[in-house]
């Protein structure tokens, strides 16, 4: 068989991000390149791998990364940044602290042997959408408005009674996101809450970018942290959020989020978790 054009001989690392143990969390492929291959070649490989995201990292004083779902390129995402930060640290490309250059902006990252944290762009409230419309697309009911928050990607935050009971119509989710300009929806339930500390169970659906259900979603966890902080869950200017996600998919994961606020306005985030290696090899 012919080799894959423009990517042959590149190294690839496959890791589980936000893992709670072996073969949990969200799988990620990181392709290590001297320079980025052509966009079509990167998109083709991402589609072939079929993971929710594949990262292509190019060497440099500040490594440059590009992120692809099986269907499209995206400017920013949490689990690719966290997983890539860990891989580049493990490869010796970066030290404990580094800056990665992504299409959506420079991202400050920290990594050690256990995992990594990233500082996404400052979160912001984009708009509100009809909670009823979004809930119906997920096979549920709701009233009022659901906020759309952006911590790298625009995501709807929808409170539900039981995320595991949802039966989504993925094409309806795609249609709503395409119409209203958001990339995914997090259906969440608060499990525990005290001033400044929250644990939430989440399922995330992102057909607008070609992902029916994501096992564990860093950008959406950051957006949920911002939404909850804005709703008054922060204490003394900080909210610590733990997102539990992927359990119903057999990919149990955990995301830690720290939100800094001024008043009830979120001004910065840190998103992180555990990263475990799975496979490494050479393409082609």
Backbone bond lengths (Angstrom), bond angles and torsions (degrees), N, CA, C in turn:
res aa  C-N    CA-C-N  psi(-1)  N-CA   C-N-CA  omega(-1)  CA-C   N-CA-C  phi
1 X - - - 1.468 - - 1.521 109.28 -
2 X 1.326 116.71 142.74 1.457 120.32 177.70 1.521 109.94 -63.07
3 X 1.338 115.69 148.97 1.464 119.46 177.83 1.522 110.18 -73.88
4 X 1.320 115.84 162.64 1.462 121.06 179.65 1.516 108.57 -73.37
5 X 1.334 118.59 120.19 1.470 119.31 -175.63 1.510 112.13 -63.08
6 X 1.327 115.17 137.86 1.465 123.70 171.01 1.530 114.34 71.91
7 X 1.331 118.53 -4.95 1.472 120.26 179.02 1.522 111.05 -123.04
8 X 1.328 118.54 -13.82 1.455 121.03 -177.03 1.524 110.87 -53.78
9 X 1.324 115.03 139.90 1.462 125.34 179.18 1.526 113.07 78.73
10 X 1.333 119.02 -3.99 1.459 119.78 172.93 1.526 109.55 -69.76
11 X 1.319 115.97 146.72 1.465 120.46 177.27 1.522 110.01 -86.23
12 X 1.340 115.56 150.89 1.456 121.25 -180.00 1.521 109.41 -133.04
13 X 1.322 115.54 135.60 1.475 122.84 174.29 1.518 108.34 -116.55
14 X 1.319 117.02 130.93 1.468 123.83 178.20 1.523 106.85 -111.76
15 X 1.316 117.18 121.82 1.462 121.36 -177.03 1.532 109.66 -132.82
16 X 1.322 116.32 160.81 1.462 122.88 172.00 1.523 108.31 -105.71
17 X 1.325 115.89 124.01 1.460 122.97 -174.17 1.528 109.05 -106.07
18 X 1.335 116.01 142.72 1.468 123.16 -175.29 1.525 110.36 61.58
19 X 1.317 115.87 32.88 1.463 121.35 -175.96 1.524 111.36 -72.24
20 X 1.329 115.59 148.15 1.464 121.80 171.48 1.520 111.09 -108.44
21 X 1.318 116.96 -2.98 1.454 124.14 178.26 1.512 108.30 175.42
22 X 1.337 118.22 -177.91 1.466 119.98 -179.62 1.525 111.92 -58.18
23 X 1.341 115.73 136.44 1.457 123.51 175.99 1.528 112.32 58.73
24 X 1.327 115.67 41.57 1.456 122.34 173.77 1.523 108.16 -127.02
25 X 1.321 116.96 -177.23 1.450 120.54 179.70 1.521 111.56 72.65
26 X 1.325 116.39 -154.97 1.462 121.94 -174.51 1.522 109.64 -111.22
27 X 1.338 118.69 117.81 1.466 120.41 179.35 1.522 111.49 -65.39
28 X 1.321 115.73 147.00 1.460 122.33 179.31 1.518 109.09 -144.98
29 X 1.332 116.63 137.61 1.454 121.92 170.74 1.520 108.56 -104.94
30 X 1.331 116.09 132.84 1.462 122.54 175.34 1.522 107.63 -118.79
31 X 1.337 116.19 116.37 1.458 122.53 179.96 1.532 107.71 -97.12
32 X 1.342 116.70 124.09 1.461 123.15 -174.26 1.526 109.28 -99.05
33 X 1.336 116.57 116.44 1.461 122.47 -172.39 1.531 110.15 -125.90
34 X 1.328 116.54 154.16 1.462 119.63 168.09 1.527 109.95 -72.51
35 X 1.336 116.19 -43.13 1.469 122.93 173.69 1.520 107.22 -138.07
36 X 1.317 117.16 159.13 1.456 119.98 -179.78 1.532 111.00 -69.11
37 X 1.324 117.11 134.36 1.471 120.01 172.31 1.530 110.63 -67.22
38 X 1.327 118.32 171.04 1.459 120.16 174.09 1.528 111.72 -57.67
39 X 1.321 115.08 150.58 1.466 120.25 -175.48 1.528 111.89 -56.85
40 X 1.327 118.31 -42.48 1.461 120.60 -177.71 1.519 111.63 -61.77
41 X 1.334 116.78 -36.79 1.461 120.25 179.37 1.529 110.41 -68.73
42 X 1.331 117.42 -40.78 1.464 119.77 178.00 1.523 110.91 -65.34
43 X 1.341 117.38 -42.62 1.458 119.99 179.26 1.524 111.54 -63.42
44 X 1.337 116.71 -40.10 1.463 120.48 -179.94 1.518 111.47 -63.31
45 X 1.339 117.52 -41.91 1.459 119.74 179.61 1.524 110.49 -68.16
46 X 1.336 118.22 -40.91 1.461 120.59 177.77 1.525 110.75 -59.65
47 X 1.328 117.17 -40.91 1.465 120.35 177.84 1.530 110.87 -65.85
48 X 1.332 116.64 -39.67 1.465 120.84 179.08 1.523 111.07 -63.24
49 X 1.338 117.46 -42.93 1.464 120.89 -178.63 1.525 111.20 -69.97
50 X 1.337 117.22 -35.27 1.457 120.49 174.69 1.508 115.89 74.11
51 X 1.333 118.24 11.40 1.458 120.70 176.72 1.528 109.80 -78.95
52 X 1.323 116.63 163.75 1.461 118.19 -179.84 1.522 110.47 -61.12
53 X 1.347 117.93 -35.68 1.463 120.96 172.73 1.525 110.90 -146.85
54 X 1.328 115.13 149.40 1.461 124.33 171.61 1.524 107.41 -126.84
55 X 1.335 116.50 134.09 1.461 121.84 -179.20 1.525 109.35 -107.32
56 X 1.340 116.10 138.03 1.455 122.54 172.29 1.526 107.19 -113.03
57 X 1.330 116.75 117.18 1.465 122.14 -176.48 1.519 109.49 -111.03
58 X 1.337 116.13 128.32 1.464 122.18 178.28 1.519 109.43 -109.28
59 X 1.316 116.33 139.90 1.464 122.06 -176.65 1.525 111.65 -62.17
60 X 1.336 114.34 155.56 1.449 121.32 175.51 1.511 109.31 163.94
61 X 1.363 116.20 168.23 1.464 118.93 175.53 1.521 110.27 -55.96
62 X 1.323 115.61 -36.66 1.461 122.49 170.49 1.527 105.99 -121.78
63 X 1.329 118.35 100.56 1.467 119.83 -175.80 1.529 111.68 -54.24
64 X 1.321 114.97 140.68 1.460 122.44 -179.95 1.516 108.73 -101.91
65 X 1.325 116.50 133.04 1.456 119.96 -177.50 1.520 110.80 -125.47
66 X 1.336 114.89 151.22 1.460 122.54 171.48 1.521 107.63 -132.65
67 X 1.317 116.61 143.68 1.455 123.02 -169.56 1.526 109.15 -123.01
68 X 1.347 116.22 128.23 1.454 121.72 -179.24 1.526 110.76 -126.76
69 X 1.333 116.54 134.76 1.455 121.80 162.95 1.528 106.78 -85.29
70 X 1.332 118.94 177.13 1.469 118.17 175.00 1.523 113.78 -62.20
71 X 1.346 117.34 -17.08 1.462 120.31 -174.12 1.517 114.83 -111.67
72 X 1.359 118.13 -24.35 1.457 118.54 -171.45 1.524 111.03 -162.16
73 X 1.333 116.40 165.55 1.466 121.94 172.32 1.517 108.57 -89.32
74 X 1.331 116.86 141.39 1.460 121.87 177.88 1.527 109.42 -124.54
75 X 1.343 117.41 152.16 1.463 119.73 -173.31 1.520 114.47 -77.91
76 X 1.331 117.18 -25.01 1.462 120.30 -171.58 1.519 107.93 -162.53
77 X 1.320 117.07 147.62 1.463 121.10 174.21 1.521 107.69 -165.93
78 X 1.335 115.66 149.30 1.456 119.99 -171.94 1.505 114.80 -73.39
79 X 1.351 117.74 -54.61 1.465 117.48 -173.60 1.530 112.11 -68.14
80 X 1.341 121.21 -32.14 1.472 119.00 172.35 1.523 113.49 -64.20
81 X 1.336 117.36 -38.35 1.465 119.82 179.28 1.526 111.22 -67.41
82 X 1.344 116.50 -45.15 1.467 120.11 -179.78 1.530 110.09 -63.73
83 X 1.333 117.02 -47.85 1.465 119.89 -179.05 1.507 112.40 -65.05
84 X 1.347 116.86 -42.04 1.461 119.98 179.65 1.522 110.77 -65.75
85 X 1.325 117.60 -40.52 1.470 120.30 178.14 1.525 110.84 -57.59
86 X 1.337 116.45 -41.98 1.469 120.05 -179.98 1.532 110.36 -67.46
87 X 1.335 117.49 -44.74 1.466 120.95 -178.79 1.527 110.82 -61.56
88 X 1.332 117.21 -45.81 1.463 119.46 -177.88 1.524 111.52 -66.02
89 X 1.331 117.09 -34.79 1.468 120.40 174.01 1.528 109.94 -65.76
90 X 1.333 116.93 -44.90 1.463 121.47 -179.00 1.524 111.22 -64.57
91 X 1.328 117.42 -32.28 1.469 122.54 179.28 1.524 112.35 -79.65
92 X 1.327 117.87 -10.66 1.453 121.00 -176.95 1.516 114.22 83.37
93 X 1.325 117.69 9.37 1.464 120.59 176.41 1.526 111.42 -71.25
94 X 1.320 117.40 -30.66 1.459 122.28 -177.12 1.522 109.67 -132.99
95 X 1.331 115.02 161.27 1.451 120.48 172.63 1.518 110.60 -87.52
96 X 1.327 115.67 -159.77 1.463 119.68 -179.87 1.521 111.28 -61.54
97 X 1.320 117.04 -40.26 1.465 122.18 179.29 1.532 108.98 -116.63
98 X 1.327 115.96 140.77 1.462 119.79 -177.43 1.516 109.64 -157.21
99 X 1.316 114.98 169.98 1.457 122.28 172.77 1.517 108.83 -121.62
100 X 1.334 116.60 126.81 1.451 122.23 175.58 1.519 108.98 -103.24
101 X 1.325 115.92 140.39 1.465 121.66 -179.87 1.526 107.85 -99.18
102 X 1.332 116.42 113.51 1.459 122.63 179.90 1.525 109.11 -118.07
103 X 1.336 118.06 158.35 1.463 119.74 178.74 1.524 113.29 -56.17
104 X 1.338 117.05 -30.51 1.457 120.51 -179.99 1.512 114.04 -84.46
105 X 1.346 118.79 1.00 1.455 122.25 179.57 1.509 112.14 128.99
106 X 1.327 116.94 163.98 1.458 122.09 177.86 1.529 109.84 -68.86
107 X 1.343 115.80 141.99 1.462 121.46 -177.01 1.521 108.89 -128.47
108 X 1.326 116.53 124.41 1.459 122.45 176.19 1.522 108.33 -82.41
109 X 1.340 116.38 130.68 1.464 121.18 -176.71 1.524 109.59 -130.82
110 X 1.336 114.82 156.22 1.465 122.37 173.19 1.524 107.45 -134.77
111 X 1.332 117.05 140.50 1.461 120.23 -178.05 1.518 110.07 -144.57
112 X 1.335 114.79 151.38 1.457 121.96 172.11 1.523 107.35 -143.11
113 X 1.328 117.26 -167.58 1.456 119.55 -175.53 1.521 112.98 -65.73
114 X 1.321 117.47 -24.15 1.462 120.66 -173.90 1.519 113.69 -91.67
115 X 1.324 118.38 -30.84 1.456 119.88 -174.49 1.505 110.97 178.04
116 X 1.326 115.45 -157.25 1.457 120.00 -176.53 1.521 110.60 -153.28
117 X 1.336 114.56 157.78 1.464 123.48 173.48 1.517 107.39 -125.41
118 X 1.331 116.54 149.66 1.464 121.07 174.63 1.520 108.86 -132.83
119 X 1.327 115.07 155.36 1.459 121.69 175.16 1.526 107.23 -110.33
120 X 1.344 118.27 96.54 1.462 120.12 179.61 1.526 111.04 -66.80
121 X 1.324 117.24 172.95 1.465 119.15 174.50 1.525 110.53 -56.81
122 X 1.336 118.29 151.57 1.462 119.99 179.31 1.525 110.75 -52.96
123 X 1.329 117.89 133.33 1.465 120.44 -176.78 1.522 111.09 -71.87
124 X 1.325 115.65 151.76 1.453 119.20 173.97 1.522 110.74 -147.65
125 X 1.326 114.79 147.85 1.455 121.65 176.51 1.522 107.87 -78.06
126 X 1.331 117.04 124.68 1.460 121.95 -175.45 1.523 110.86 -88.11
127 X 1.332 115.60 -53.92 1.463 122.03 -178.89 1.526 107.32 -172.91
128 X 1.327 116.36 178.21 1.457 121.98 169.49 1.526 108.28 -111.25
129 X 1.344 115.94 148.02 1.460 121.70 175.60 1.518 108.66 -126.45
130 X 1.317 116.51 171.15 1.464 121.63 -179.34 1.526 110.52 -68.68
131 X 1.334 116.18 115.97 1.462 120.03 176.77 1.522 110.98 -63.27
132 X 1.336 116.86 -34.77 1.465 120.74 -179.27 1.523 110.94 -62.96
133 X 1.333 118.05 -44.95 1.457 120.71 -179.71 1.516 111.68 -62.40
134 X 1.304 116.23 -45.77 1.466 119.68 -178.83 1.520 110.59 -66.35
135 X 1.332 117.10 -43.63 1.469 120.82 -179.98 1.530 110.83 -61.03
136 X 1.325 117.57 -42.66 1.472 120.14 179.34 1.522 110.95 -61.54
137 X 1.330 117.65 -37.11 1.464 120.52 177.40 1.523 111.71 -65.09
138 X 1.339 116.53 -22.71 1.468 121.05 179.45 1.520 112.71 -98.92
139 X 1.340 117.39 2.68 1.458 120.71 -179.89 1.508 113.20 80.26
140 X 1.339 116.45 31.20 1.460 120.99 -177.87 1.529 108.52 -137.10
141 X 1.321 116.25 -172.55 1.460 121.72 177.10 1.523 109.06 -132.02
142 X 1.321 115.41 150.93 1.461 121.50 176.43 1.521 107.24 -162.92
143 X 1.312 115.54 163.59 1.457 121.03 176.70 1.523 109.36 -128.75
144 X 1.328 115.42 164.84 1.455 119.99 175.39 1.505 112.36 81.64
145 X 1.335 114.96 -149.38 1.467 122.15 -175.15 1.519 110.28 -112.65
146 X 1.326 115.54 147.56 1.464 122.78 172.60 1.526 107.91 -114.91
147 X 1.338 117.87 126.66 1.467 119.12 -177.46 1.518 112.71 -76.18
148 X 1.327 115.29 145.35 1.464 122.16 170.97 1.523 107.27 -105.46
149 X 1.341 116.25 120.65 1.461 122.27 178.72 1.517 109.67 -117.24
150 X 1.321 115.62 148.84 1.451 121.94 179.84 1.523 109.61 -121.06
151 X 1.350 115.35 118.72 1.464 121.74 171.36 1.526 107.81 -126.57
152 X 1.330 115.14 43.83 1.448 123.08 -174.96 1.515 111.25 126.98
153 X 1.344 116.07 -39.96 1.461 124.13 173.37 1.522 107.81 -137.71
154 X 1.328 117.17 150.82 1.467 120.90 178.93 1.528 109.40 -80.07
155 X 1.334 115.74 122.61 1.465 121.80 -174.94 1.533 109.91 -131.90
156 X 1.335 116.29 139.02 1.460 121.50 174.42 1.526 108.98 -83.27
157 X 1.328 116.64 136.51 1.460 122.65 175.84 1.527 108.03 -108.97
158 X 1.337 116.90 112.82 1.459 122.09 -175.68 1.520 110.24 -121.84
159 X 1.333 117.44 116.06 1.459 121.39 175.84 1.524 109.98 -76.06
160 X 1.345 116.79 131.49 1.462 122.53 179.41 1.524 109.04 -133.88
161 X 1.324 116.22 161.30 1.468 120.06 -179.64 1.520 111.98 -74.25
162 X 1.333 116.98 -38.51 1.457 120.10 -176.42 1.524 109.55 -149.06
163 X 1.327 118.21 98.94 1.467 119.95 -179.29 1.523 113.80 -56.49
164 X 1.330 117.54 -33.41 1.460 120.02 -175.64 1.517 112.83 -71.35
165 X 1.334 118.03 -15.78 1.468 120.47 -179.29 1.527 112.41 -86.39
166 X 1.309 118.79 -5.95 1.456 121.65 -174.82 1.528 111.63 -70.47
167 X 1.326 115.48 142.58 1.463 122.50 174.50 1.530 106.62 -127.36
168 X 1.334 117.77 87.39 1.465 120.43 -170.30 1.523 112.86 -73.36
169 X 1.319 114.80 147.75 1.457 123.52 167.12 1.525 105.49 -97.32
170 X 1.314 117.16 98.18 1.460 121.26 -170.42 1.532 112.18 -63.92
171 X 1.328 117.36 -33.81 1.461 119.05 178.39 1.526 110.91 -69.64
172 X 1.333 117.08 -33.17 1.467 119.86 175.17 1.526 110.30 -67.12
173 X 1.339 116.86 -39.08 1.470 120.41 175.84 1.523 109.95 -62.23
174 X 1.330 117.21 -43.77 1.460 120.92 178.79 1.536 110.68 -59.87
175 X 1.323 116.03 -45.06 1.464 119.85 -177.01 1.529 111.31 -63.86
176 X 1.344 117.48 -42.98 1.458 120.24 -179.88 1.528 111.06 -65.55
177 X 1.340 116.31 -45.26 1.460 119.48 -179.40 1.517 112.25 -63.82
178 X 1.328 116.55 -40.04 1.460 120.56 178.56 1.526 110.28 -65.34
179 X 1.325 116.56 -41.74 1.465 120.29 -179.38 1.525 112.23 -66.76
180 X 1.342 116.00 -42.40 1.466 120.52 -170.65 1.524 113.85 -101.05
181 X 1.340 118.29 -2.85 1.449 120.52 172.89 1.517 115.43 80.68
182 X 1.343 117.84 29.36 1.465 119.48 173.29 1.530 109.70 -116.84
183 X 1.358 115.83 161.74 1.460 121.11 -171.37 1.525 113.74 -101.12
184 X 1.327 117.86 -23.27 1.462 120.33 -177.62 1.505 110.50 -167.76
185 X 1.340 114.95 171.71 1.462 120.46 178.55 1.527 108.99 -132.84
186 X 1.338 115.53 129.85 1.461 122.40 173.81 1.513 108.76 -99.30
187 X 1.339 115.74 116.06 1.464 121.55 173.39 1.522 106.60 -94.13
188 X 1.338 116.84 117.67 1.464 119.35 -170.46 1.525 111.95 -130.01
189 X 1.325 113.46 155.29 1.463 122.67 172.63 1.517 108.25 -133.74
190 X 1.321 117.24 127.25 1.462 120.88 176.83 1.521 108.76 -75.63
191 X 1.327 115.80 121.75 1.466 121.29 -179.34 1.525 111.69 -91.21
192 X 1.318 116.99 -42.24 1.465 122.01 179.62 1.514 107.95 -142.17
193 X 1.327 115.44 143.64 1.462 119.01 178.59 1.512 109.90 -152.03
194 X 1.311 114.83 132.93 1.459 123.17 169.44 1.524 105.57 -140.36
195 X 1.329 119.07 167.48 1.469 118.76 -176.75 1.531 112.54 -54.13
196 X 1.316 115.39 117.16 1.459 120.84 176.73 1.507 116.03 83.26
197 X 1.344 118.92 -0.64 1.469 121.94 -177.95 1.527 109.00 -139.50
198 X 1.341 116.25 123.73 1.462 121.08 -178.18 1.531 108.89 -137.39
199 X 1.332 115.81 142.23 1.464 122.71 168.69 1.520 107.35 -119.12
200 X 1.340 116.40 131.90 1.459 120.65 -178.23 1.523 110.62 -132.35
201 X 1.330 115.25 143.40 1.460 122.53 171.63 1.530 107.44 -95.45
202 X 1.343 116.60 135.47 1.468 120.80 -171.90 1.527 110.47 -138.03
203 X 1.343 115.56 143.88 1.465 122.19 160.00 1.524 107.07 -122.72
204 X 1.340 116.21 143.69 1.467 119.57 -174.92 1.518 110.27 -129.16
205 X 1.348 115.16 130.05 1.457 122.79 -175.87 1.526 108.85 -121.70
206 X 1.345 117.31 128.32 1.466 119.64 -169.89 1.527 112.38 -141.26
207 X 1.328 116.86 48.57 1.460 119.25 178.40 1.534 114.27 -62.39
208 X 1.362 120.11 -24.43 1.469 117.57 175.43 1.527 113.77 -58.40
209 X 1.348 118.10 -22.12 1.465 120.62 175.11 1.535 111.05 -116.00
210 X 1.344 116.31 19.66 1.456 120.76 171.72 1.513 116.17 86.61
211 X 1.332 118.06 17.24 1.468 121.95 -179.62 1.525 108.21 -119.75
212 X 1.335 117.36 111.82 1.465 120.00 -178.16 1.529 110.18 -62.25
213 X 1.333 117.46 -59.15 1.465 122.13 174.85 1.519 108.29 -139.63
214 X 1.318 115.81 128.13 1.458 121.81 -179.24 1.524 108.62 -91.48
215 X 1.344 118.56 134.58 1.462 119.12 -178.92 1.527 113.14 -60.90
216 X 1.337 117.68 -51.98 1.472 122.01 -179.28 1.523 107.03 -146.91
217 X 1.337 117.64 130.78 1.461 121.18 -164.32 1.525 110.96 -126.53
218 X 1.327 117.40 107.40 1.458 120.86 -175.91 1.512 114.26 -69.82
219 X 1.343 117.79 -45.13 1.463 119.43 -178.49 1.521 110.94 -63.70
220 X 1.334 116.94 -38.71 1.460 120.35 179.00 1.530 111.56 -71.33
221 X 1.338 117.19 -33.10 1.466 119.43 174.90 1.519 110.24 -63.39
222 X 1.335 116.54 -41.48 1.460 119.70 176.15 1.508 111.82 -63.25
223 X 1.344 116.86 -41.95 1.460 120.59 178.34 1.521 111.27 -63.51
224 X 1.340 117.05 -39.41 1.468 119.86 177.62 1.519 110.47 -64.89
225 X 1.323 116.98 -41.62 1.462 119.52 176.55 1.511 111.89 -57.69
226 X 1.340 116.54 -43.10 1.461 120.53 178.65 1.521 110.99 -63.92
227 X 1.341 116.75 -43.49 1.461 120.66 -179.54 1.527 111.33 -63.03
228 X 1.330 116.92 -42.48 1.466 120.09 -179.30 1.521 111.03 -69.89
229 X 1.333 116.98 -37.28 1.466 119.59 176.80 1.524 110.28 -63.42
230 X 1.340 116.40 -43.14 1.460 119.98 179.20 1.526 111.45 -64.80
231 X 1.337 116.84 -26.50 1.465 121.39 179.42 1.522 112.65 -83.69
232 X 1.346 118.09 0.08 1.454 120.54 173.44 1.511 116.02 106.83
233 X 1.341 118.66 11.37 1.465 120.67 -177.71 1.533 113.62 -84.99
234 X 1.327 118.50 -10.00 1.465 120.05 177.89 1.524 110.06 -74.84
235 X 1.327 116.27 155.77 1.462 122.49 175.21 1.518 108.31 -136.31
236 X 1.330 116.07 130.51 1.460 121.83 -179.16 1.529 111.06 55.05
237 X 1.331 116.38 36.22 1.447 121.27 174.37 1.509 115.87 82.78
238 X 1.351 118.25 9.86 1.468 120.35 -177.18 1.529 109.60 -140.41
239 X 1.331 115.45 140.78 1.462 121.67 167.80 1.521 108.43 -124.64
240 X 1.327 116.41 129.42 1.461 122.71 172.46 1.523 107.48 -106.52
241 X 1.322 116.33 115.49 1.458 122.86 -177.88 1.514 109.91 -115.65
242 X 1.335 116.53 133.65 1.460 122.30 168.78 1.519 107.97 -111.31
243 X 1.321 116.31 122.88 1.463 121.81 176.93 1.521 108.86 -102.34
244 X 1.330 115.20 124.25 1.466 122.30 173.33 1.521 107.52 -101.15
245 X 1.324 117.07 124.11 1.463 120.64 -174.47 1.521 109.54 -149.76
246 X 1.325 116.80 154.35 1.457 122.47 174.32 1.507 115.63 90.06
247 X 1.333 118.22 -2.31 1.467 120.36 -175.60 1.525 111.46 -62.75
248 X 1.343 117.22 -41.85 1.452 120.34 -179.56 1.510 113.77 -70.04
249 X 1.340 117.29 -14.22 1.464 122.46 178.60 1.522 111.89 -99.42
250 X 1.330 117.07 4.20 1.456 120.48 -175.69 1.515 113.46 72.25
251 X 1.367 117.53 20.97 1.460 122.58 -177.05 1.524 109.76 -128.29
252 X 1.319 117.89 47.79 1.465 121.88 -172.99 1.518 111.96 -50.12
253 X 1.337 115.39 125.26 1.451 120.56 -179.21 1.508 111.64 -137.22
254 X 1.325 115.58 166.24 1.464 121.49 179.76 1.522 108.78 -141.87
255 X 1.333 115.10 131.37 1.465 122.36 177.52 1.517 108.16 -115.66
256 X 1.324 116.94 132.63 1.459 120.22 174.03 1.531 108.18 -102.89
257 X 1.323 114.72 133.29 1.462 121.58 -177.75 1.515 108.22 -129.32
258 X 1.323 117.21 133.32 1.459 122.46 172.23 1.524 107.81 -120.14
259 X 1.322 116.05 125.56 1.461 121.84 -178.10 1.521 108.49 -115.40
260 X 1.321 116.73 126.53 1.463 122.00 172.58 1.529 108.10 -97.17
261 X 1.327 116.08 135.53 1.460 120.06 -178.41 1.523 110.64 -127.44
262 X 1.314 113.98 157.63 1.460 122.36 167.94 1.517 105.94 -123.21
263 X 1.333 116.63 111.55 1.449 120.11 -164.20 1.512 106.92 68.40
264 X 1.320 117.69 -130.94 1.462 120.75 171.44 1.527 111.54 -104.51
265 X 1.321 116.90 20.71 1.462 120.69 -178.47 1.532 109.51 -98.13
266 X 1.333 118.77 116.20 1.470 120.34 177.71 1.533 110.29 -67.27
267 X 1.330 116.17 131.99 1.473 119.37 -178.57 1.525 112.88 -117.93
268 X 1.340 118.04 -22.18 1.463 119.24 178.45 1.518 109.36 -158.68
269 X 1.353 114.74 159.66 1.459 122.29 -177.31 1.521 110.31 -134.75
270 X 1.328 115.34 154.54 1.456 122.68 160.51 1.520 106.52 -129.43
271 X 1.330 116.70 133.61 1.457 122.72 -179.14 1.518 107.53 -127.50
272 X 1.326 117.67 130.22 1.453 118.23 -178.36 1.506 113.31 -160.47
273 X 1.336 114.25 178.70 1.450 120.76 178.95 1.511 111.49 174.83
274 X 1.304 114.09 -176.00 1.460 122.91 -177.76 1.532 110.25 -80.39
275 X 1.333 116.91 144.08 1.459 122.52 176.89 1.528 108.62 -127.79
276 X 1.331 116.45 131.06 1.463 121.54 179.67 1.525 110.29 -123.09
277 X 1.341 118.12 132.73 1.472 120.58 177.82 1.517 111.22 -72.45
278 X 1.348 115.40 147.47 1.459 120.89 179.41 1.538 110.81 -123.63
279 X 1.339 117.15 -57.24 1.467 122.21 -174.11 1.528 108.57 -142.36
280 X 1.332 117.18 147.86 1.452 120.50 166.61 1.520 109.24 -141.09
281 X 1.340 115.33 151.10 1.451 118.77 -177.61 1.512 111.65 -172.90
282 X 1.337 115.78 -164.42 1.452 123.12 -178.48 1.528 108.32 -124.34
283 X 1.329 117.02 136.68 1.457 122.40 -179.01 1.524 110.29 -80.80
284 X 1.329 116.09 137.37 1.465 120.97 174.49 1.507 113.49 86.08
